[in-house]
Amino acid sequence: MGFIASCFFNLFEPFFRVGQRWLGLSRIAWLFVAPNLIIFGMFTFLPILINFHYAMTSGVQIMPAARPFVGAENFSMLFECSNHFDISTCNQDLFWKAIANTSKFTVLQVVLMVFFSLLTALVLNRKIIGRSFWRGVFFYPVLLSPVVVALLWKWILQKHGLLNAGLMAGGYDAQEWLTDANWSFFWVIFVSIWAHMGFYTLILLAGLQAIPRDVYDAAEMDAASPWRTLSRITIPLLMPNLIVVVVLALIRAIQIFDEVFVLTGGGPGSATTFIVQYIYQVGFAEQIHLYGLAAAASLVLAAGILVLTLLQLKLSRAGEAGKRKR
């Protein structure tokens, strides 16, 4: 097998020799990465440039050449409001409703996600019976497709679903879990935490296991209380992992779409309509496809994600600098 592989790669040796002669030894690496760069450019950078073009043009035509240039008009439509403190006075009130829903969802979901992920990691880091089994149980939902997760919980939460069946068996009335605005928002947060918590728990668990045991032995010798050990040892040493978890959770929360679209469809009304669903709805779902408006909204979303990414890099570098000083 090794001989066959050697013969196969020897077929390309003349090609590499010519490339090395033309490019030089220091630039031959570009020859190897060129295919990946071309594919990456075609499916990443080119769509970004096209998206900018759509954001600066208007009309319902999908071909870029057939779209008239309007400059920043699409952005003006998004931000045009008589009173920015009253969403109903905005030209695109659904956009601002989606922004408000996304902000509320992001704050609540990230805070709860970090709290329960940290709590779960602390428990799974202890010597408990079946520790490996429970680690697998908490990570398993991460392996499922978001659509599968949403369909599973929709089957449980619908009017004639499993949860209402259990309530009625206990003598209680069935609830409109997905058609009541408050309950639907609650369940969207709950399902998203259930689906993704295992990933962040794994990151925090890795950070906990990297903390030297000697530190805890010293705290135990000093008769430090569990709370003092947690607040003065565990949390500070776990801070780099916590920063990564917070920023990743923020980015994922802002981009929430799959689970919500399948679970509630953005309803009831616009109670669970988030920014990504607004982009999808304006650009593709409505009868008149406003590609320029959707592209402009997507760039607003991209700017928010870029800010969070830069924040993560800054905080990570600050944490590394703090470690070196200590």
BAKOL-930577 format. One record per residue (C-alpha): x, y, z. Coordinates in steps of 0.5 Angstrom, whole numbers, padded with zeros to 4 digits, always signed. Example, Ala and Ser with C-alpha at 12.3 -4.5 7.8 and 13.67 -1.06 7.14 Angstrom:
BEGIN
+0025-0009+0016
+0027-0002+0014
//
This chain:
BEGIN
+0000+0000+0000
+0006+0005+0002
+0009+0003-0005
+0003+0005-0009
+0002+0011-0005
+0009+0013-0006
+0009+0012-0014
+0002+0016-0014
+0005+0022-0011
+0012+0021-0015
+0007+0023-0021
+0007+0030-0019
+0014+0031-0017
+0016+0034-0024
+0010+0039-0023
+0013+0041-0016
+0020+0042-0019
+0017+0047-0024
+0013+0051-0019
+0019+0051-0014
+0024+0054-0020
+0019+0059-0022
+0016+0061-0015
+0022+0060-0011
+0023+0056-0005
+0020+0061+0000
+0014+0062-0004
+0012+0055-0006
+0007+0054+0000
+0003+0059-0004
+0002+0053-0010
-0001+0048-0004
-0006+0053-0001
-0008+0056-0008
-0014+0051-0009
-0017+0053-0002
-0016+0060-0003
-0019+0060-0009
-0025+0056-0006
-0025+0060+0000
-0026+0066-0004
-0031+0064-0009
-0036+0062-0003
-0034+0067+0002
-0031+0073+0000
-0035+0074-0007
-0042+0073-0003
-0040+0078+0002
-0038+0083-0004
-0045+0081-0008
-0048+0083-0001
-0045+0090-0001
-0048+0091-0008
-0055+0089-0006
-0055+0093+0000
-0053+0099-0004
-0058+0097-0010
-0066+0097-0010
-0071+0093-0014
-0074+0086-0014
-0069+0084-0020
-0064+0078-0017
-0059+0079-0022
-0054+0085-0020
-0053+0088-0026
-0061+0089-0027
-0061+0093-0020
-0061+0101-0020
-0056+0104-0015
-0059+0108-0009
-0053+0108-0004
-0055+0108+0003
-0062+0109+0002
-0064+0102+0004
-0060+0103+0011
-0064+0110+0011
-0070+0106+0011
-0068+0101+0016
-0066+0107+0021
-0072+0112+0019
-0076+0113+0025
-0080+0119+0028
-0079+0117+0035
-0073+0112+0036
-0076+0110+0043
-0083+0108+0040
-0082+0102+0035
-0089+0104+0032
-0086+0110+0029
-0081+0107+0025
-0081+0106+0017
-0079+0098+0018
-0082+0097+0025
-0081+0090+0024
-0074+0091+0024
-0074+0094+0030
-0078+0089+0034
-0074+0084+0031
-0068+0088+0034
-0071+0089+0041
-0073+0081+0041
-0066+0079+0039
-0063+0084+0045
-0068+0081+0050
-0067+0074+0048
-0059+0075+0048
-0059+0078+0055
-0063+0073+0058
-0061+0067+0054
-0053+0068+0055
-0054+0070+0062
-0058+0063+0064
-0053+0059+0059
-0047+0061+0062
-0050+0060+0069
-0053+0053+0068
-0046+0051+0064
-0042+0053+0070
-0046+0050+0075
-0046+0043+0070
-0039+0043+0069
-0038+0044+0077
-0042+0038+0078
-0039+0034+0073
-0032+0036+0075
-0033+0032+0082
-0033+0025+0083
-0040+0023+0082
-0043+0016+0080
-0043+0015+0073
-0039+0021+0071
-0038+0019+0064
-0045+0017+0063
-0047+0024+0065
-0042+0028+0061
-0045+0024+0055
-0052+0026+0057
-0051+0033+0057
-0047+0033+0051
-0052+0029+0047
-0056+0035+0045
-0051+0038+0041
-0050+0033+0036
-0057+0034+0034
-0059+0038+0028
-0063+0044+0031
-0069+0043+0026
-0069+0036+0030
-0069+0039+0036
-0074+0044+0035
-0079+0038+0032
-0078+0034+0038
-0080+0040+0043
-0085+0042+0038
-0088+0035+0039
-0088+0036+0046
-0090+0043+0047
-0096+0043+0042
-0103+0044+0044
-0104+0036+0044
-0097+0035+0045
-0094+0030+0051
-0093+0036+0056
-0101+0038+0056
-0102+0030+0056
-0099+0030+0062
-0102+0036+0065
-0109+0033+0063
-0107+0027+0066
-0106+0030+0073
-0112+0034+0073
-0110+0041+0070
-0112+0045+0064
-0108+0044+0057
-0104+0051+0056
-0102+0054+0049
-0095+0054+0050
-0093+0056+0043
-0099+0061+0042
-0098+0065+0048
-0093+0071+0047
-0090+0070+0054
-0090+0062+0054
-0087+0062+0047
-0081+0067+0049
-0080+0063+0055
-0080+0056+0051
-0075+0059+0046
-0070+0061+0051
-0071+0054+0054
-0070+0050+0048
-0064+0054+0046
-0061+0053+0052
-0062+0045+0052
-0060+0044+0045
-0053+0048+0046
-0051+0048+0054
-0047+0042+0053
-0042+0045+0048
-0041+0051+0053
-0041+0046+0059
-0035+0042+0055
-0031+0048+0055
-0032+0050+0062
-0030+0043+0064
-0024+0043+0060
-0022+0049+0064
-0024+0046+0071
-0019+0040+0069
-0013+0045+0067
-0013+0048+0074
-0008+0045+0079
-0010+0040+0084
-0005+0043+0089
-0009+0050+0089
-0015+0047+0092
-0011+0043+0097
-0008+0049+0099
-0015+0052+0100
-0017+0046+0104
-0011+0046+0109
-0013+0054+0110
-0020+0052+0112
-0023+0056+0106
-0030+0055+0105
-0033+0052+0099
-0036+0059+0097
-0029+0062+0098
-0026+0057+0094
-0030+0058+0088
-0030+0066+0088
-0023+0067+0090
-0020+0061+0086
-0024+0057+0081
-0028+0063+0078
-0021+0067+0077
-0017+0061+0074
-0023+0060+0069
-0024+0067+0067
-0021+0066+0060
-0026+0060+0059
-0031+0064+0061
-0030+0070+0056
-0030+0065+0051
-0036+0062+0053
-0040+0069+0054
-0037+0071+0047
-0039+0065+0043
-0046+0065+0047
-0047+0072+0045
-0045+0071+0037
-0050+0064+0037
-0056+0068+0041
-0055+0074+0036
-0056+0069+0030
-0061+0065+0033
-0066+0062+0027
-0067+0055+0026
-0070+0053+0032
-0075+0059+0033
-0077+0058+0026
-0079+0051+0026
-0082+0052+0033
-0086+0058+0033
-0085+0061+0026
-0083+0068+0029
-0090+0068+0033
-0095+0069+0036
-0095+0075+0032
-0088+0078+0032
-0087+0076+0039
-0081+0071+0037
-0079+0074+0031
-0071+0075+0031
-0066+0079+0026
-0064+0073+0022
-0072+0071+0021
-0073+0078+0019
-0068+0078+0014
-0070+0071+0011
-0077+0074+0011
-0076+0081+0008
-0071+0078+0003
-0074+0071+0001
-0081+0069+0005
-0085+0075+0003
-0089+0076-0004
-0084+0082-0006
-0077+0080-0005
-0073+0086-0002
-0066+0084-0003
-0063+0090-0002
-0067+0091+0005
-0065+0084+0007
-0058+0085+0005
-0057+0092+0009
-0060+0088+0015
-0055+0083+0014
-0050+0088+0014
-0052+0091+0021
-0052+0084+0024
-0045+0083+0021
-0043+0089+0024
-0045+0087+0031
-0042+0080+0031
-0036+0083+0028
-0036+0088+0035
-0037+0082+0039
-0031+0078+0036
-0026+0084+0037
-0028+0084+0044
-0027+0077+0045
-0020+0078+0042
-0019+0084+0046
-0021+0080+0052
-0017+0074+0051
-0011+0078+0050
-0012+0082+0056
-0013+0075+0060
-0006+0073+0057
-0002+0079+0059
-0005+0078+0066
-0003+0071+0066
+0004+0073+0064
+0005+0079+0069
+0003+0074+0075
//
